[in-house]
């Protein structure tokens, strides 16, 4: 769902709220470390890795205003060394901002969504296809694109 440069330049930067500006306090860091330790010990988040990976997800989630458990339950994931938002979390953040997103089509071969901004009413419809994913080199033999193409296209 790649946007052109002109489309991206019309999107304002994310704004931080007063609750998540700057570096976390020492108390917050201790809380996050306890969260990370418990998460790793639970073995529920083996795919994330060690405490440092869990911490990076929690810290990224803090900047988006996402609670740690929502982030760790596949709301945010580490993909090729980067903390990335899942499509479902993006959708939730869009709706939290009172913008709208409508799924027009979502199959194993094509996903089309239409978004509308709350602030100025701009609309954008985008489509991503399995052929586009193939061209981008995203489809690996045993990867999620083969197992769940409908979810991945979304």
Steps between C-alpha positions, in 0.01 A plus 500: 500500500776737404409867477659745261734769634227761448257298712754444780595868514138591579503290819595692816758354736373300796449718803607383844268552792623645828481154661766353273741783424869436540689229678303279741544577868707268717176366654356428153817321394489279809137416426580421136795283605272304733248463215773379265640253751156355570416483129819309421460267798142421390641363171196644323718736298779267386484648151597841637820376654657606827409783737666761279265419211198517728626833638536647151142403420374649827695824446373534142147430623537777758567750222181395320294495820445124474480293820785245538281188480330617181840569352645163602200305375606561140401868495867583448761255378871500430542441126851499356630698798226765502201538729202501264128560552267221392228589250237445766678737738529760222127464443432544873717814515325642193164445666626630836588822317139507377605454138325228305624200308279273296607165358352485150650163405724252681576167336804272463604701193396860562421749777343839438437748781360852503597751765354836590667762719293653778674838488467594134289226339775387259436149372739244359431156359793259473537147369773246569514172311677170541686577174633823653615309809670242276681775304613657829654168607272465803379148433730241655453122475386444859405858589176662608429617144459134393301400809272805537503709183167669581630625836833604355339696218291688757 
